[in-house]
Amino acid sequence: MNEMEQPQKNSGIDRRMLLQLSGAGLAAATFAATPASAQYMGTWDKVFPQSDSVDHRKVRYTNLLGIELVADMYMPRDLDTTQRHAALIVGHPYGGVKEQTAGLYAQTMAERGFVTIAHDASFNGESGGQPHFISSPEATVEDFSAGVDFLGHVPFVDRERIGVIGVCASGGYSLAAAQIDPRIKAVATVSMYDMGGAKWAWNGQPLSDEARIQTLSEIGAQRWAEADGDPVRYGALPEVLAEDTDPITREFFDYYRTPRGAHPRATTAMAVSGDASYLHFRPFDHVDMISPRPVLLIAGENAHSLFFSEQAYQRAAEPKELYLVPEAGHVDLYDKVGIIPWDKLQSFFDDNLSA
């Protein structure tokens, strides 16, 4: 049974061995130009159309925390597997899954010549970690390095040419990962959210000491309640809109709660008791440590989240670029393929992940 097709059940297999087995499985697998149905034994379950020029398969690997990650792997159908190629790891928005935005980006960049993976973050989607729907910045950052581990054992991937695309919250996670993992050679973010900054300070306005203490006290009270046997309390997008629903919630609702982007595993639910961890997650504090590796920050000029990309740009060291998409909002760059700057992404990675 191939490790790339079934979860690992044997707890006696350590992480290094799993990576070696996964690499061997990849080497033995047929990745030549064959129909996608031969590569993926299942139905297409993404919210975007399947590409005729890309092969797809599901892969599994573990991170340093021992959590099994499930990812979709995309590669050009005409890829020469006797050569080594540049590869990309794509992370999904907060509360999303790989079958949505991240998969769209991974498949499109595979159409443009890259080997790509789009993974479900730990505790989310098909990936492991129990209980589910817990947000852990440490685990989510580690997931990107685990993707590097996995791709580095793919026979036709050049481990010196691995980059990352982080969309929405994964933008902040990917910047944090690149600060401590020099194997990530180039980072691009799209509609980036800094989840720590969102909890700590919205639009540059920090929480007062009183508000911070009150927030932590409420989280602590919820932890006591759950420890005493009460149900876990989740924060999630509403299922229906009200007349007074704010514009930002409406923007996310239009993606996650409509046929445009809804997926059964993307509940958007996250346990409230996990929010405390974000009050010390500050991915921009040392973003300059990524240099001399390049950073590309893409945002819509009308995005409510634009200030996050501007903050990261101010703190990053060269080489860096802030690229604004005219008239685009935050969620527009999730799936509106006509305005997503694909050429910009391709040229950025072509230039910085060159052989």
N, C-alpha and C positions, 0 to 999 in steps of 0.2 A: 504494500500500500504506500503510495507516494506521499511524502510529507507536505507536498504542495497541494494536495487534494483533500486530506483529512486532518483533523486536529491531532496533536500529539497526546496520547493517553498515558504513555509510560513515564511516570515521574522520575524514573531512574536515569533518563536521558538528560544530560546536562546541556546548558545553552550552547557551549562550543560544539558539542557533538551534533546538536540539532542543526546548527549552521552548516556544519560539514555535510550532513545528510542532505540538507536542502540544496546545497551547491551541487552535490552529486546528482540529485534528482533533476536539477535544472540541466545539467550536462547531458543526462540521458534522455530528457524529454525532447519531443519533436517540436522545434520552434521554426521550422521552415515555412514557406509560403503555403499554408493549408487553410481550408475554410475555418472561420472563427468557431463554428459549432464543433469542430474537431478539437479545438483548443480548450473550450469551456463546456463542460458537460452539465448543462443546465439552461434555464430560460434566461433571457435578458431581463434584468430587474432594475435597470437604471431609469432615471427620469429624463434622459437624453437619448437620442437615436444612436444605434450602433453604427460604427464606421465600417465601410467595406474594405478599407485599406489598412486596417489595424487588427492584429490578433490580440486576444484577451484570454487571461486565465486567472484563477484565484490562487493566491499564495498565502502561506502562513509562516510566521517566525516569532520568536520570543524576544522581549526586551530584557534589560538587565534586572528588572524587578520580577522576572519569571512570568510575566503576563504574555499570553499568546495573542499576537496581533494578526488580524485578517486583512488582506489587501487585495485589490484588483491590480493586475499587472498588464500593461499595454505595451505593444511594440509594433513597429512598422512591419507589415506583412512581407515586404521584400528585404528585410534586414539581413545583412551578411553576418551570420553567426560565427564565421571563422575569424572575425575581427572584433576588437573591443570598442565599445561605443559609450558616449556620454549618457548619463541617466539622471532622472529627476524624481524626487519624493514630493508628493502633493498632499497637503493637509487640509482638512475640511473645516468649515465654520463651527463655532460653539453650538452644540446641540444637533449638528448635522451628521451625515454619514457619507461614506465614500461613493454611494450610488447617486449622489447629487452633484454639487458644484465641483468638488475635488475630482470626481471621475471625469466630468466634462473637460476639465483642464488637462488631466492626465491623458485622456484619449486624444485630444486635439494636439498636444505636444508630441505624442507618438506619431500622429500623422505628419508631423514636421521633423521626424527623424530621431527622436529620443526614445530610449527605453524608460518607462515611467511606472511608478506604483502610487496608488491612492489608498491609504490605509484608514481603517476605523481607529480612532483614538482609544486608548485603554479605558475600560469601563463603559464603552459605547458601541453601538452597532453590533457587528458580529465578533468583535474582539473580546478577549477575556477580561478578567478583573471583576471581582464580586465584593459588594453588591454593584449592580449596574447603575448608571446615571449618577455617578459620583464624579465630580470634577477635581482632578489632582494636577496642578501645574507641573509638579516634578515628573509625574508619569508621562504627561502629555509632551513635555519637552524631550524626555528620554525616548519617546516613540520615534522621533526623527533620527536619533542616532542609531536606534535599532534598525531603521530602514537603510541606513548606510551600511550597517553590518551585513544585512541581507543582500543588498545589491552588490556589495564587494565580493560576494561569493557566486555571483552569476557569471558564468564563463565568458560571456560576450559583453560584459560591462567593464569599463576602465575605472578602477576604484579611485583613480586620481582625477576623475571628471564627473563627480556627483554633486548635484545642486538641489535646491529646495524651492518650492513655491508654497507659500502659506497664504490661505485665503481667510479673511476676517480674523477670528481669534487665533487661527494657526499662523497668521502673520507674526503676532507677538511671540508665540511659542517657537517659531522657526528662528527668529532673531536670537532668542535666548539660547536655543540649541547651538547655533553657529558660534556664539561667543565662547562656548566651552568645547566645541568639537571642530577642530581645524580640518577634519576630513571633508566637511561641507565647504565646497570651493566657491559657491556663489549662491546668493539668496535673493529671491524676489518675493515681495508681499503684494497682495491685492486686497483693497478695501480693508486694510488692517484694523483690528481692534486690539488694544492692550487691555486684557481683562483685569489685570491688576490696577491699571490706571482707571478703568471704568468703575471699580469698586472704591478706589481710594480718592479719586478726583475726576469729576466729569467736566470736560472742556476746560481743564486747567484749574478748576476751582476745587481745592482740596476739602475733604471732610473736616469739620471742626473736631477738636478733641472730644467734645461732648457727643457729637454724632457718631464718631468712630467707636467710642466706648459703648454707646447705646446699641450700635449694630452688633458688636461682639457679644454684648450681654444677651441680646435676642437670639443669636446663634447658640450661645452657651445654654440658654433655656431650652432651645429646641433639642440640643444634644441630650440634656437631662430627660426630656420627654421621651425621646426615642430609646434611651438606655433603660427607661422604666417600662418600655413596651408599647408606647404609642406608635402609630404609623409614621413612616418617613414622610416629611413634608417636602414637596418639590416646587420649584419655580419653573414655569413654562409659559409659552405663548397661550393666549386664550383660544378657545375653540370657536368662538364667535366674536364678532366685533360689536362694540357698544357705540352709542352716539358720541361719547366723550373719550373714546380710545385715541391715544396720542399718535401723531404722525409716524414716529419711529416704529412703534408696535405695528401700525398698519402696514408699513413697508415690509417688515419681516413676515407678517401674516400673509401677504400677497404671494410670498414664495412658499413658506412651509405649510400653509393651510389651504392651498388651492392646487388643482392639477398641475400647475406650472412646476412645482418642486416638491410636492408632498410625497413622502415615502414612509411606509409603515414602521420602519426602524428609527426614523427621525422624529421622535416624540417632542424634542426640544426640552424635555424635562431634565432638571439637574437638582440634586438634593441641596436644600438650603443650608444644611449643616456643613457643607463643603466650602461655603463662601469665605470662611475665615482665612483659608490658605491664600486667597488672593490679596489680602491686605499686606503681605510681604512678598508678593510677586511683582517685581519691577524690572521688566525686560529692557527698558531703555537706559537704565543707570550705567550699564557698561557696554552699550551697543558699539562704542568706538573700538572695542577689542576685536571686532570682526575684521577690521582693516589689517592687512592690505587686500583682503578678499572683498569683492564688490557687493554692494547692496543696491537693489532697485526697488523703489517704493511706488506702487501704482495706486491711484485713488481717483474717484470721480470728483470733478470740480464742485459738484453740488452735494457731495456725500456728507451726511451728518457726522461721519467718523473721520473726516479729512484731517482734523487736528491731530489725531494719533500719528498719521504718517508724517505730518509736519514736525511733530515733536521728535520722532525718531530721526528724521533727516537732520534736524538741528544738532542732535547729539552724536550722530554717526560721523566717523572719519572717512576721508576719501579712500577709495573711489566710491561715490554714492550718487544717486539720482532720484529726484522726485518727479514722477511723470503723472500729469493730470489728464484725465479723459474728459473732453469737453461735454458739458451738459449731463454728465452721468451722476447718478446717485450711488448710494452704498450697495444696495442689492442688485442694481442694474448689472454690476460686474460679476454677479454670480452665474448668469446664464444668457445674457443678451449677446449672442455671439457676434452680432454685427458691429458692436462697439467695443468689445473686449480687445485690447491691443495685442493681438497674437503676434504680429510682426515684431513688435517691440520686445516681447518675451523671447521670441526665437533668436533675434539678433543679440540680445543680452547673453543668453546661454551659449549661443554659437561662439561669441567672442571670448567668453570667460571660461568655457569648458572645452576649448579647442585642444586638439591632439598635440 
